[in-house]
Amino acid sequence: MKRVLLCALSAVLFAAGCIAGNGESANAVSDRQNKVSVKVSGTDFKDASLVTIGGDSIKLSDYVGKYKYVLVDFWASWCGPCMREMPNVKAAYAKYKSRGLEIVGISLDKSRDDWASAVKRMGMTWVQASDMNAAGSKAASLYGVQYIPYVIVFDRNGNIVVRNLHGEELLGKLDELMPEGK
């Protein structure tokens, strides 16, 4: 019972503060997310070791540099804003995969069952990985992720070309990076 209460309390605190745990309301976090910089060119790629739902070990370097662009989506099954954003990520994958986009979802869940259930329920067909450390995720820490959902897009050279865009803004930026017919 203690474990269930602790997990529920952690989920509430993290969801309200989007990992920062700073007591901000979800709306305040959403407003802050919308003000984060859009493009940061020339930022160095940092590799991270992760595990897929199936238990296979992967690294971000297995993807970054091998595709025209790699979108890394930090999310969690307990995060309402993440679940609301997932249809946009799914639309991006459907539209841009054939143009050279790969997506690596990095879950900040602690429960493999919750993570796997959300992947199935939301129809996420792209690579899913985690280090199963939730808010202590080393991968998230490498990129300064303090709240979720959080998206980073890398170019083939490992440069960050997009940070923290969502919805139509993300799709518009991807369309700019990967126009149809090119």
C-alpha positions in Angstrom: 0.0 0.0 0.0 2.9 2.4 0.8 4.4 1.7 -2.6 1.1 2.5 -4.4 0.7 5.7 -2.4 4.3 6.7 -3.1 4.0 6.0 -6.8 0.7 8.0 -7.0 2.2 10.9 -5.1 5.3 10.9 -7.3 3.1 10.9 -10.4 1.1 13.8 -9.2 4.1 15.8 -8.2 6.0 15.2 -11.4 2.9 15.8 -13.6 2.2 19.1 -11.8 5.8 20.2 -12.1 6.5 18.3 -15.3 9.5 16.7 -13.6 10.8 19.9 -12.1 8.6 19.2 -9.1 8.5 23.0 -8.5 4.8 23.3 -7.7 3.9 25.1 -10.9 0.4 24.4 -12.2 0.1 22.4 -15.5 -1.0 25.6 -17.2 2.0 27.6 -16.0 4.3 24.8 -17.1 2.6 24.7 -20.5 3.0 28.5 -20.9 6.7 28.2 -19.9 7.2 25.4 -22.4 5.8 27.5 -25.2 8.5 30.2 -24.5 11.5 27.9 -24.7 13.9 28.5 -27.6 13.0 26.8 -30.9 16.3 26.4 -32.7 19.7 25.8 -31.3 22.2 25.1 -34.1 25.6 23.5 -33.5 24.8 21.8 -30.2 26.9 18.7 -29.7 25.2 15.3 -29.6 25.6 13.3 -26.4 25.0 9.6 -26.4 22.8 7.7 -24.0 22.4 4.0 -23.4 18.8 2.8 -23.1 16.7 -0.4 -23.1 13.7 -1.1 -25.3 10.4 -2.5 -23.9 11.6 -5.9 -25.3 14.8 -5.6 -23.2 17.2 -4.9 -26.1 20.1 -2.4 -25.4 20.3 0.6 -27.7 22.1 3.9 -27.8 20.9 7.2 -29.3 23.9 6.9 -31.6 22.3 3.9 -33.2 19.9 6.5 -34.7 21.4 9.9 -34.7 23.6 10.2 -37.7 21.9 7.3 -39.5 18.8 9.2 -40.5 18.3 12.7 -42.0 16.6 13.8 -38.8 15.9 12.0 -35.4 13.2 13.3 -33.2 13.7 12.3 -29.5 10.5 12.5 -27.6 10.8 12.5 -23.8 7.4 11.4 -22.3 5.8 9.2 -19.6 2.6 7.2 -19.4 1.4 9.2 -16.3 1.9 12.6 -18.0 -1.4 14.0 -19.3 0.2 16.6 -21.5 2.4 13.9 -23.0 -0.7 11.8 -23.8 -2.4 14.8 -25.4 0.7 15.5 -27.5 1.1 11.9 -28.7 -1.3 12.2 -31.7 0.9 15.0 -33.0 4.0 12.9 -32.6 2.2 10.0 -34.3 1.2 12.3 -37.2 4.8 13.5 -37.6 6.0 9.9 -37.8 3.4 9.0 -40.4 4.1 12.1 -42.5 7.9 12.4 -42.3 9.2 8.9 -41.9 9.4 8.5 -45.7 11.3 11.8 -45.9 14.1 10.7 -43.5 12.7 11.1 -40.0 13.1 8.6 -37.2 11.6 9.0 -33.8 13.1 7.6 -30.5 10.6 7.8 -27.7 12.3 8.0 -24.3 9.9 7.1 -21.5 10.4 8.5 -18.0 8.3 5.8 -16.5 9.4 3.5 -13.7 6.9 0.8 -14.5 7.7 -1.2 -17.6 4.0 -2.4 -17.6 2.6 1.1 -17.6 5.1 2.2 -20.3 4.3 -0.8 -22.5 0.6 -0.4 -22.0 0.7 3.3 -23.1 2.8 2.5 -26.1 0.2 -0.1 -27.2 -2.8 2.1 -26.3 -1.4 5.1 -28.2 -0.3 3.1 -31.2 3.4 4.2 -31.0 5.1 2.3 -33.7 8.5 4.0 -33.5 11.5 3.0 -31.3 10.7 3.2 -27.6 13.4 3.1 -25.0 14.0 4.1 -21.4 16.7 3.9 -18.7 13.8 3.2 -16.2 15.0 6.0 -13.9 11.9 8.3 -14.2 12.9 11.8 -13.1 16.5 10.6 -12.6 16.8 9.7 -16.3 20.4 10.1 -17.4 19.2 10.6 -21.0 16.9 13.5 -19.9 19.7 14.9 -17.8 22.2 15.0 -20.7 19.9 17.4 -22.5 18.6 19.5 -19.6 15.1 18.1 -19.8 13.3 19.5 -16.8 9.7 18.8 -17.8 7.8 16.6 -20.3 6.7 16.4 -23.0 9.9 17.6 -24.4 11.1 17.1 -28.0 14.6 17.4 -29.5 15.3 17.0 -33.2 18.8 16.2 -34.3 20.2 16.5 -37.9 22.4 13.9 -39.5 25.5 15.6 -38.0 24.2 15.4 -34.4 23.3 19.1 -34.2 20.2 20.0 -32.4 17.9 21.9 -34.8 14.7 21.9 -32.8 13.9 22.0 -29.1 10.6 21.8 -27.4 8.1 22.4 -30.2 4.7 20.7 -30.1 1.6 20.4 -32.1 1.3 22.4 -35.3 4.5 24.3 -34.6 6.4 21.0 -34.6 4.7 19.8 -37.7 5.4 23.1 -39.4 9.1 23.0 -38.5 9.4 19.4 -39.7 7.8 20.5 -43.0 10.3 23.3 -43.3 13.2 20.9 -42.6 11.8 18.1 -44.9 9.7 19.6 -47.6 7.7 17.3 -49.8 9.5 16.1 -52.9 13.1 16.7 -51.5 
